Amino acid sequence: MKKKATQKIKPTPEYDSERETRVLLEEVGSDVKKIAEQVGSNSLELMKLGKMEKDIVEVKSELGTVKIAVMENSRGIRGNSAGIQENSNRLDRIEKKLDTVTTDLEKRVGKLEVVR
């Protein structure tokens, strides 16, 4: 059996446009696939951002609570500092009185020893 000679089809403008159309469709399909993948990726990122936003709101709320506690503690510390200063002043007065009384007692004891 003889093989038939295959005829080469010469590209005609119509044939070229069909081929071009197929190539373009493949490119468009590839681009659409890339866009769909990117949209999916962006959707995941947006969900992560939504969770981060909730976390930030929660942290801000906790920070407000901490600020209030710090202000209350600062007031308490100032009050304690004033109390400590007052106690220090009282202690100084007591020490002065004690020194005076001790000095007076030492003088009396000294006089009694001289008399004996």
Stockholm file with secondary structure:
# STOCKHOLM 1.0

chainA/1-116         MKKKATQKIKPTPEYDSERETRVLLEEVGSDVKKIAEQVGSNSLELMKLGKMEKDIVEVKSELGTVKIAVMENSRGIRGNSAGIQENSNRLDRIEKKLDTVTTDLEKRVGKLEVVR
#=GR chainA/1-116 SS CCCCCCCCCCCCHHHHHHHHHHHHHHHHHHHHHHHHHHHHHHHHHHHHHHHHHHHHHHHHHHHHHHHHHHHHHHHHHHHHHHHHHHHHHHHHHHHHHHHHHHHHHHHHHHHHHHHC
#=GC SS_cons         CCCCCCCCCCCCHHHHHHHHHHHHHHHHHHHHHHHHHHHHHHHHHHHHHHHHHHHHHHHHHHHHHHHHHHHHHHHHHHHHHHHHHHHHHHHHHHHHHHHHHHHHHHHHHHHHHHHC
//
